[in-house]
Structure formats: structure tokens, C-alpha cells
Amino acid sequence: MQGSFDLLKPVCRQFLQIRIAYLCLMTVGTKRLLLINPANSYRKGYLLRRESKQVPLALGILASLTPPEWSIKILDENFREFRFRDADLVGITAVTASANRAFEIATVYREKGIPVVLGGIHVSSMPEEALKFADTVVVGEAEGVWKQLLRDFDSGNLRKIYSSALSDMNNMPPARHDLFHPGYIFASIQTSRGCPMDCGFCSVPFFNGRQYRLRNPEAVVDEIASVANKLIYFVDDNIIGYNKEAEIHAATIFEGMIRRNLKKEWFAQVSLNIVEKPGLLKLAAKSGCRMLLIGIEAENPDALKDTNKRVNLRLGVDNYQKAFRMLHRHGIVVLGAFIFGMETDSVESLEKRTKYVLSSSVDVVQASVMTPLPGTKLFDKISREDRLLCRNFPKDWQHFHFSDVVFKPAGMTAEELARATDSAYRKICNMNAIRLKFIRTLWNTRSLRSAVWAWNSNMNYRSVGLEKRSEYKY
């Protein structure tokens, strides 16, 4: 027996030498790219429950566009707090609520002499601020400049600012889903970008433009089929769009999912105009749609006019319930988004909104405090009128998470708005209210599966709504 082991020793030694040589060969010249998704460390919000965490899709798309000689790692604070990892180049994305955290992490790398690229919707709206914390800033959709940026890095000629035009969605590669944390329950897929609407509080037209751009539907279905997740979140601002071409595009995706028998369940955002398209609604349900997020915003026309919510105004607030019933007939859960703190709002109107939310057949409630995000008409207006309460930037960006009051409202004091929203959260997030919503959803949709979707989603919003409120003194 000992003789047999002696014979194997040279073979094992040779195999080990070959393996080491192979690994060395593979790592020679390999550059390390670290992509970071920062999280708001002041308020955890949707990170409190695993079910509501959302994939940093933009980082996955940039990874797909990165040449193969780069080794790529995504560091995601949705699951684990930042710890330093060495890299040759660092890319960090940021929304407004996570901007200060992004700047903190960027500072760590710059102090070590590692180049940092900052991008995302907040950075695009405040590039001069971001340049204080980064070597390079990307303004706009990064896909259009990413390869040039990497070539400039290789030649030692990184520019301070890269301004990107709107990307061609037909050439958009699928994201590197293999790089995302395995703890995500939902896979995120994008089928379109842009919004022709001009809602005053929304930053999408600023960042993604008002042109509705469509991705190749077959490529979308291929990406859906490639992910292991059974649950899908379509991140589009309106998956069915605003014209006939967009409607056909959505229908082609739904038909592809049905034809290939993908057996995925999904939710997405749509405008209220979905109720004008019964055929498309039927296809959506058949392809696995379980829930649709609709921006209701308010139950009175004055508030809708104030925010330029044209689709809702055209269809009329009196038709809300009819629209909800149509979705319910297809077994689809209605996730209604409501805003507290519009310019026309008063304490009395917010009490009425809360009562409407509780009595309506909306299955899941997303109640947000009006927040003037940089890049929006609302932010420009509030800033121009000197009504911002949070001024200590960049630290105060951590308050821009749709739960704190960050500006002086027009129709009440900031304290009154804070008390009104806290009162609304306590009522909407009450367990008895959530149980009642569950029973109503079960009755209206005749689907236990849909009712479970509604229950889980309401529990996500409960964790956000009942999280400790801001200690900010108005």
C-alpha cells in the first residue's frame, strides 16, 4: 500500500504545479473592479425584511459591459455592511437617500489612492457635489460611457466627468445576475426606460428622459428564463408604456413567457391606463402577474393637478374603484402608492386620505411623505422658495427616504405634516387593518396566492412605516 502512495506522489506534485501555473496565468494582468451598492445607514427602510430588498440592477448591467480581463466583485450593503476590499478601480452608485453613505465609502478608497467612480441618479443631479468625493463622476445612464471610461483608466487618462446620452435599449445586455447576493428573493429585470409624463415630484424624466425606449422583447424573455428566481420584479416605471408600440412590446414579452412556460410570478409598475387595455391585462395575468403598483397619489383632483398627474386626472378619481375591480377579476393585487404632503394638502385632507386608503379596495398600501428629490421640478421650486428644512448636505441627504419631512409644506406646518403621517402609518400598518386587507384581497381576487402576496407586501410596508421616526427638530 505504501508503495502505491509513493508512486502517486510525483503525479500529485506535477498536478499541483500545473494548477498553480494555471492560476498564475489567469491572474496575470487581471484588473480588479469593485462595484458597490451603499445603503442608507440612518434608516434601513426596505432592508428590514429580505422580501423587500431590491437588486442593484445597474451594477449588474455595468458588469456585463466590462471586458473579460477584469475581475468583478459587487459589494452590496443591502445584505452586509461595508468592509474594505482591495481593488484597482471602484464604482459606486447612489440614490439620494444613500448619497452620504456612498461619499463615506468613496473617501475610504481615495485615502488609499484607489480611483473612485461615482454615478447614479443622485450623482447625475448633483455632479459638483459628488466630485468632492470621487476621481470621476458619470452623469446620466452609465452604459453609454462605461467602456470608454475603462479604456481611459487603462491609459491613465480618467476624465473628471463623463456625460452619457440616453442608452440604446436594443443593445442592452442582460445583467450579471450571478454576481448578485444569493439572498435576493426577487430577480430584477428591465424592459424599458424613460417616461413621457412630467410629474413634478418624479426624477425619472430628468435621469432617463421623456422618450420611452424599448428593449428587445426576446432578449427580455431570455433573461427571465436564465434567472433561477421564481419571483420577478420588472423595474420599469410603466411596463405597458403610453402608446400602441409599447403595448405591443409588453404583450410580446407576456406571450413569450407563456409560450416558453416559464412559470414565474411577477409584479411591476403601471399607470392607471392599464384598465383601458383588457386584452393586455389578461395576458399579464396569464404570464404570472400577481401584483401591479399604481401611482394613485391622491383621491382628490386638486392634489393630482398640483403634481401634474395627467393619466389619473383623465380617467377620473371616481373611476378608481372600477379600475381596482378590473384588476381583481384577473387575480391581480393592487399596490396603491399614495403621497402625503402635496402643496394642496392640509391636516384635514390627509385625514380623509387615510380614511380612503383604509376603506378602498386597494390591497397593499405604499404611503410616502412628499420628498423633493434633486433633479425634479419640485426640488427646484422648494429650493427657490427657501423651504428646505434639511440643509446640512451631504449628511442630510440621509433624510430623503420618503418618511421624514424635509421641507416646509404649503398648507400646514412641518410638525403637523409629521404628526399626520405618523398617525396615518399607525392606522395603515395596524395588524387589524392588514388582516382586513388580506380578507378583502382573498374575497376580491378569489386567489389565496394573491392574498398571500398582498399580506407579505403589507408586512414589508409595515416594517418601514413603523420604523423609528426621525428625531429631526423642525
Secondary structure per residue as TSV (DSSP state, phi and psi in degrees):
chain	resnum	aa	ss	phi	psi
A	1	M	-	360.0	-44.0
A	2	Q	H	-60.7	-36.1
A	3	G	H	-64.6	-35.6
A	4	S	H	-64.8	-41.9
A	5	F	H	-64.1	-39.4
A	6	D	H	-61.4	-38.2
A	7	L	H	-66.5	-32.0
A	8	L	H	-78.7	-21.9
A	9	K	H	-57.1	-47.9
A	10	P	H	-63.0	-35.4
A	11	V	H	-65.6	-45.1
A	12	C	H	-64.5	-40.6
A	13	R	H	-63.4	-41.8
A	14	Q	H	-66.2	-41.2
A	15	F	H	-61.9	-42.0
A	16	L	H	-64.3	-40.2
A	17	Q	H	-64.7	-40.8
A	18	I	H	-65.0	-41.6
A	19	R	H	-63.2	-44.1
A	20	I	H	-63.8	-42.6
A	21	A	H	-62.4	-39.2
A	22	Y	H	-65.0	-43.5
A	23	L	H	-65.5	-38.7
A	24	C	H	-64.3	-41.5
A	25	L	H	-61.8	-40.9
A	26	M	H	-69.1	-27.7
A	27	T	H	-95.1	-14.4
A	28	V	T	-63.5	124.9
A	29	G	T	80.1	-2.9
A	30	T	-	-73.8	129.0
A	31	K	E	-100.3	144.5
A	32	R	E	-102.8	118.4
A	33	L	E	-109.0	123.9
A	34	L	E	-112.1	118.7
A	35	L	E	-105.1	129.8
A	36	I	E	-122.1	132.2
A	37	N	E	-109.2	99.8
A	38	P	-	-79.0	155.8
A	39	A	-	-121.9	148.3
A	40	N	-	-63.3	113.8
A	41	S	S	-84.0	-8.8
A	42	Y	S	-81.5	-44.5
A	43	R	-	-132.8	124.9
A	44	K	-	-77.4	-30.5
A	45	G	G	54.6	-120.9
A	46	Y	G	-71.5	-5.6
A	47	L	G	-83.3	-5.1
A	48	L	G	-70.5	-24.0
A	49	R	S	-126.6	138.2
A	50	R	G	-60.2	-33.2
A	51	E	G	-65.6	-21.9
A	52	S	G	-105.3	3.1
A	53	K	-	-74.6	138.6
A	54	Q	-	-116.0	136.7
A	55	V	-	-61.0	138.4
A	56	P	-	-77.2	74.5
A	57	L	H	-57.5	-39.5
A	58	A	H	-58.4	-38.1
A	59	L	H	-66.6	-36.6
A	60	G	H	-66.5	-34.9
A	61	I	H	-70.7	-42.3
A	62	L	H	-62.2	-36.9
A	63	A	H	-61.4	-38.1
A	64	S	H	-65.7	-29.5
A	65	L	H	-87.0	-4.3
A	66	T	S	-85.0	131.9
A	67	P	-	-57.5	155.3
A	68	P	T	-66.9	-16.2
A	69	E	T	-76.3	-2.4
A	70	W	E	-96.4	135.9
A	71	S	E	-91.8	127.8
A	72	I	E	-118.9	135.9
A	73	K	E	-133.8	135.8
A	74	I	E	-104.8	121.9
A	75	L	E	-101.3	118.5
A	76	D	E	-120.9	108.3
A	77	E	T	-74.3	-3.4
A	78	N	T	-61.6	-23.4
A	79	F	T	-120.8	-31.8
A	80	R	S	-144.2	133.4
A	81	E	-	-62.9	145.8
A	82	F	-	-53.8	131.9
A	83	R	-	-131.0	140.9
A	84	F	-	-60.4	131.5
A	85	R	-	-129.3	135.6
A	86	D	-	-67.8	151.4
A	87	A	-	-162.2	163.6
A	88	D	S	-92.7	-29.5
A	89	L	E	-146.8	138.9
A	90	V	E	-120.9	130.9
A	91	G	E	-117.6	129.3
A	92	I	E	-127.5	131.1
A	93	T	E	-102.4	154.7
A	94	A	-	-153.0	132.5
A	95	V	-	-92.3	173.2
A	96	T	G	-60.3	-43.5
A	97	A	G	-64.9	-24.3
A	98	S	G	-106.3	6.8
A	99	A	H	-61.8	-46.2
A	100	N	H	-62.9	-38.0
A	101	R	H	-65.9	-39.2
A	102	A	H	-60.3	-40.9
A	103	F	H	-67.5	-36.8
A	104	E	H	-61.5	-45.6
A	105	I	H	-68.1	-40.9
A	106	A	H	-59.0	-39.1
A	107	T	H	-61.9	-37.6
A	108	V	H	-58.1	-45.6
A	109	Y	H	-74.2	-38.2
A	110	R	H	-65.5	-35.0
A	111	E	H	-65.2	-22.2
A	112	K	T	-97.1	7.1
A	113	G	T	77.2	18.1
A	114	I	-	-98.0	124.1
A	115	P	-	-61.7	139.4
A	116	V	E	-123.2	132.6
A	117	V	E	-111.2	127.0
A	118	L	E	-110.8	138.5
A	119	G	E	-153.2	-176.0
A	120	G	S	112.0	178.0
A	121	I	H	-67.5	-37.2
A	122	H	H	-70.1	-46.4
A	123	V	H	-60.3	-37.1
A	124	S	H	-65.6	-30.1
A	125	S	H	-87.6	-20.2
A	126	M	-	-133.7	58.9
A	127	P	H	-64.7	-36.0
A	128	E	H	-65.5	-37.9
A	129	E	H	-62.5	-47.0
A	130	A	H	-63.3	-32.9
A	131	L	H	-64.4	-18.5
A	132	K	T	-69.5	-18.1
A	133	F	T	-120.6	1.5
A	134	A	-	-138.1	158.9
A	135	D	S	-79.7	-33.3
A	136	T	E	-141.4	142.5
A	137	V	E	-124.8	135.6
A	138	V	E	-105.0	123.9
A	139	V	E	-104.9	121.6
A	140	G	S	96.5	-168.2
A	141	E	-	-69.6	116.5
A	142	A	G	-67.8	-21.2
A	143	E	G	-56.1	-33.6
A	144	G	G	-71.3	-18.9
A	145	V	T	-122.2	-1.9
A	146	W	H	-61.6	-46.5
A	147	K	H	-65.9	-38.9
A	148	Q	H	-65.3	-39.3
A	149	L	H	-60.3	-42.6
A	150	L	H	-67.9	-36.4
A	151	R	H	-65.5	-40.1
A	152	D	H	-65.5	-36.3
A	153	F	H	-61.8	-45.0
A	154	D	H	-59.3	-35.8
A	155	S	T	-91.7	1.1
A	156	G	T	74.8	25.9
A	157	N	-	-125.5	44.1
A	158	L	-	-61.3	131.2
A	159	R	-	-84.6	161.0
A	160	K	S	-69.5	-42.6
A	161	I	E	-132.1	133.3
A	162	Y	E	-115.4	118.6
A	163	S	E	-103.1	123.4
A	164	S	-	-108.0	136.3
A	165	A	-	-74.1	169.3
A	166	L	-	-62.7	136.7
A	167	S	-	-75.7	150.6
A	168	D	-	-80.7	108.5
A	169	M	G	-66.6	-23.5
A	170	N	G	-67.0	-23.3
A	171	N	G	-102.1	11.5
A	172	M	-	-76.4	121.5
A	173	P	-	-77.1	161.3
A	174	P	-	-68.0	151.3
A	175	A	-	-69.2	157.6
A	176	R	-	-81.9	80.6
A	177	H	G	-63.8	-22.1
A	178	D	G	-68.1	-16.9
A	179	L	G	-90.3	-12.7
A	180	F	S	-75.9	154.0
A	181	H	-	-59.4	135.5
A	182	P	T	-68.8	-7.0
A	183	G	T	-79.5	-8.5
A	184	Y	-	-69.8	131.3
A	185	I	S	-81.8	-39.9
A	186	F	E	-99.2	136.7
A	187	A	E	-88.8	139.4
A	188	S	E	-100.4	132.8
A	189	I	E	-131.4	140.7
A	190	Q	-	-116.8	132.6
A	191	T	-	-113.7	-15.2
A	192	S	E	-159.9	167.0
A	193	R	E	-143.1	156.7
A	194	G	-	95.7	156.7
A	195	C	-	-150.5	120.5
A	196	P	S	-76.1	-10.5
A	197	M	-	-71.8	168.6
A	198	D	-	-138.6	50.9
A	199	C	-	-64.0	132.3
A	200	G	T	-63.0	-26.0
A	201	F	T	-94.5	-3.0
A	202	C	-	-100.7	134.5
A	203	S	-	-95.6	-0.9
A	204	V	H	-61.9	-48.0
A	205	P	H	-57.8	-35.8
A	206	F	H	-64.9	-45.8
A	207	F	H	-86.4	-46.8
A	208	N	H	-101.5	-0.5
A	209	G	-	81.3	168.2
A	210	R	S	-95.1	-3.3
A	211	Q	S	-84.5	125.1
A	212	Y	-	-83.0	110.3
A	213	R	E	-105.8	136.4
A	214	L	E	-111.1	139.3
A	215	R	-	-91.4	151.9
A	216	N	-	-54.9	119.9
A	217	P	H	-63.5	-33.5
A	218	E	H	-67.7	-37.5
A	219	A	H	-64.4	-36.9
A	220	V	H	-62.8	-47.5
A	221	V	H	-64.9	-38.5
A	222	D	H	-60.3	-41.9
A	223	E	H	-66.9	-40.8
A	224	I	H	-59.3	-43.3
A	225	A	H	-66.4	-26.7
A	226	S	H	-80.3	-21.1
A	227	V	-	-85.6	146.0
A	228	A	-	-77.7	-24.3
A	229	N	-	-60.7	137.9
A	230	K	S	-84.0	-18.7
A	231	L	E	-109.4	134.5
A	232	I	E	-122.6	138.3
A	233	Y	E	-116.3	114.5
A	234	F	E	-81.8	117.7
A	235	V	-	-84.7	0.6
A	236	D	-	-55.8	149.6
A	237	D	S	-73.4	-25.9
A	238	N	-	-156.8	103.3
A	239	I	T	-67.3	-20.1
A	240	I	T	-101.0	-6.0
A	241	G	-	68.5	-158.2
A	242	Y	S	-132.9	9.9
A	243	N	S	-148.2	177.9
A	244	K	H	-64.7	-39.6
A	245	E	H	-59.5	-43.9
A	246	A	H	-66.6	-37.3
A	247	E	H	-63.2	-43.2
A	248	I	H	-64.7	-38.9
A	249	H	H	-60.1	-48.3
A	250	A	H	-63.2	-42.9
A	251	A	H	-61.4	-38.7
A	252	T	H	-63.7	-39.2
A	253	I	H	-66.4	-46.1
A	254	F	H	-62.6	-42.6
A	255	E	H	-64.3	-37.1
A	256	G	H	-64.4	-40.0
A	257	M	H	-64.8	-38.2
A	258	I	H	-69.9	-46.5
A	259	R	H	-61.3	-38.3
A	260	R	T	-90.8	3.2
A	261	N	T	50.7	52.4
A	262	L	-	-73.4	-24.0
A	263	K	-	55.0	44.8
A	264	K	-	-100.7	152.3
A	265	E	E	-110.7	141.8
A	266	W	E	-146.8	162.2
A	267	F	E	-138.4	160.0
A	268	A	E	-156.2	173.4
A	269	Q	E	-98.9	139.5
A	270	V	E	-141.2	164.7
A	271	S	-	-89.8	167.6
A	272	L	G	-62.2	-16.4
A	273	N	G	-68.7	-3.6
A	274	I	G	-57.7	-29.4
A	275	V	G	-72.4	-12.2
A	276	E	G	-88.0	2.4
A	277	K	-	-129.8	69.6
A	278	P	H	-60.5	-34.7
A	279	G	H	-65.3	-41.3
A	280	L	H	-68.3	-37.2
A	281	L	H	-63.1	-39.9
A	282	K	H	-64.0	-42.5
A	283	L	H	-64.1	-41.5
A	284	A	H	-58.9	-46.4
A	285	A	H	-62.7	-42.2
A	286	K	H	-67.0	-30.2
A	287	S	H	-82.0	-6.5
A	288	G	T	119.6	10.2
A	289	C	E	-65.1	127.1
A	290	R	E	-113.6	-24.8
A	291	M	E	-154.1	141.4
A	292	L	E	-127.4	129.8
A	293	L	E	-89.9	122.4
A	294	I	E	-120.7	129.0
A	295	G	E	-76.0	88.6
A	296	I	E	-73.3	-44.5
A	297	E	E	68.4	-57.1
A	298	A	-	-154.9	162.2
A	299	E	S	-103.2	6.7
A	300	N	S	-127.7	143.5
A	301	P	H	-60.7	-35.0
A	302	D	H	-60.7	-42.6
A	303	A	H	-66.8	-38.5
A	304	L	H	-66.0	-39.0
A	305	K	H	-63.7	-39.4
A	306	D	H	-61.0	-34.9
A	307	T	T	-100.4	3.6
A	308	N	T	63.1	39.6
A	309	K	-	-83.6	80.2
A	310	R	H	-69.9	-39.7
A	311	V	H	-61.4	-46.1
A	312	N	H	-64.9	-38.3
A	313	L	H	-64.7	-40.5
A	314	R	H	-66.0	-42.8
A	315	L	H	-77.5	-27.2
A	316	G	-	89.9	134.3
A	317	V	G	-64.8	-23.9
A	318	D	G	-68.6	-16.3
A	319	N	G	-98.6	4.2
A	320	Y	H	-55.7	-52.0
A	321	Q	H	-62.7	-37.3
A	322	K	H	-61.6	-40.8
A	323	A	H	-64.4	-42.8
A	324	F	H	-62.7	-40.9
A	325	R	H	-62.7	-37.1
A	326	M	H	-63.3	-42.3
A	327	L	H	-65.7	-40.5
A	328	H	H	-62.4	-35.8
A	329	R	H	-62.2	-22.7
A	330	H	T	-97.8	9.8
A	331	G	T	75.4	20.0
A	332	I	-	-101.8	132.4
A	333	V	E	-78.6	136.8
A	334	V	E	-95.1	115.3
A	335	L	E	-100.5	105.0
A	336	G	E	-94.8	125.7
A	337	A	E	-97.1	125.9
A	338	F	E	-123.3	148.3
A	339	I	E	-117.6	136.7
A	340	F	E	-114.3	123.6
A	341	G	-	112.5	25.6
A	342	M	-	-68.8	164.6
A	343	E	T	-61.5	-29.7
A	344	T	T	-90.7	-1.8
A	345	D	-	-74.8	147.5
A	346	S	-	-131.9	174.5
A	347	V	H	-59.0	-41.3
A	348	E	H	-66.5	-42.2
A	349	S	H	-66.9	-32.2
A	350	L	H	-72.1	-33.0
A	351	E	H	-64.3	-40.4
A	352	K	H	-65.3	-39.3
A	353	R	H	-63.5	-40.6
A	354	T	H	-63.1	-43.4
A	355	K	H	-62.7	-39.4
A	356	Y	H	-63.5	-45.2
A	357	V	H	-57.1	-44.9
A	358	L	H	-72.5	-31.4
A	359	S	H	-93.0	-17.4
A	360	S	S	-75.2	171.2
A	361	S	S	-92.7	18.7
A	362	V	-	-62.5	131.4
A	363	D	S	-85.4	-38.7
A	364	V	E	-128.5	138.8
A	365	V	E	-116.4	124.8
A	366	Q	E	-110.7	105.6
A	367	A	E	-108.3	118.2
A	368	S	E	-121.8	146.9
A	369	V	E	-79.7	133.1
A	370	M	-	-53.4	128.1
A	371	T	-	-131.4	117.9
A	372	P	-	-78.8	96.5
A	373	L	-	-80.5	142.8
A	374	P	T	-56.3	140.8
A	375	G	T	96.6	-7.9
A	376	T	S	-102.3	159.7
A	377	K	H	-63.2	-34.8
A	378	L	H	-63.5	-43.0
A	379	F	H	-61.7	-43.8
A	380	D	H	-61.2	-42.3
A	381	K	H	-65.8	-48.4
A	382	I	H	-63.7	-40.3
A	383	S	H	-66.7	-43.4
A	384	R	H	-61.9	-35.3
A	385	E	T	-90.2	6.4
A	386	D	T	56.1	48.6
A	387	R	-	-113.1	6.6
A	388	L	B	-72.3	131.5
A	389	L	S	-88.9	-36.1
A	390	C	-	-91.3	117.2
A	391	R	-	-128.4	-11.4
A	392	N	S	-84.4	74.3
A	393	F	T	-90.6	146.5
A	394	P	T	-87.6	-7.2
A	395	K	G	-56.6	-41.9
A	396	D	G	-70.8	-7.7
A	397	W	G	-62.0	-21.4
A	398	Q	G	-64.3	-16.6
A	399	H	G	-84.9	-9.3
A	400	F	T	-88.8	57.7
A	401	H	T	-117.8	15.4
A	402	F	T	76.4	16.2
A	403	S	T	-125.4	-26.6
A	404	D	S	-90.5	152.6
A	405	V	-	-88.1	117.4
A	406	V	-	-114.2	1.9
A	407	F	B	-146.4	165.7
A	408	K	-	-83.3	114.8
A	409	P	-	-66.9	162.3
A	410	A	S	-81.1	-35.3
A	411	G	S	-106.0	8.3
A	412	M	S	-166.2	176.3
A	413	T	-	-83.7	164.4
A	414	A	H	-62.7	-38.2
A	415	E	H	-63.2	-40.1
A	416	E	H	-66.2	-41.2
A	417	L	H	-64.0	-42.5
A	418	A	H	-61.6	-44.7
A	419	R	H	-66.1	-39.4
A	420	A	H	-65.3	-41.6
A	421	T	H	-71.5	-37.3
A	422	D	H	-61.4	-42.3
A	423	S	H	-63.4	-42.4
A	424	A	H	-63.2	-44.1
A	425	Y	H	-59.5	-43.3
A	426	R	H	-63.1	-36.1
A	427	K	H	-76.7	-45.4
A	428	I	H	-68.7	-36.4
A	429	C	T	-91.2	3.0
A	430	N	-	-61.7	138.1
A	431	M	H	-62.1	-34.2
A	432	N	H	-64.5	-39.2
A	433	A	H	-65.0	-39.8
A	434	I	H	-68.6	-38.6
A	435	R	H	-64.1	-40.4
A	436	L	H	-64.4	-41.1
A	437	K	H	-61.0	-39.9
A	438	F	H	-60.1	-47.0
A	439	I	H	-63.8	-42.8
A	440	R	H	-62.5	-43.3
A	441	T	H	-62.1	-43.8
A	442	L	H	-59.7	-42.9
A	443	W	H	-69.0	-44.6
A	444	N	H	-73.3	-36.0
A	445	T	H	-95.4	-18.1
A	446	R	-	57.6	32.1
A	447	S	-	-137.3	117.1
A	448	L	H	-65.5	-37.3
A	449	R	H	-62.0	-43.5
A	450	S	H	-65.0	-39.7
A	451	A	H	-62.9	-36.7
A	452	V	H	-67.0	-40.0
A	453	W	H	-57.1	-46.7
A	454	A	H	-62.7	-43.1
A	455	W	H	-59.6	-51.0
A	456	N	H	-61.7	-40.6
A	457	S	H	-67.3	-40.7
A	458	N	H	-65.2	-33.3
A	459	M	H	-68.3	-34.1
A	460	N	H	-60.2	-48.4
A	461	Y	H	-69.8	-29.2
A	462	R	H	-62.7	-43.6
A	463	S	H	-63.4	-32.8
A	464	V	H	-75.4	-47.5
A	465	G	H	-66.2	-31.7
A	466	L	T	-99.2	4.1
A	467	E	S	-62.9	150.0
A	468	K	-	-51.0	129.6
A	469	R	-	-71.5	164.2
A	470	S	-	-62.6	145.4
A	471	E	-	-92.7	8.9
A	472	Y	-	-60.6	132.5
A	473	K	-	-94.4	120.0
A	474	Y	-	-75.6	360.0
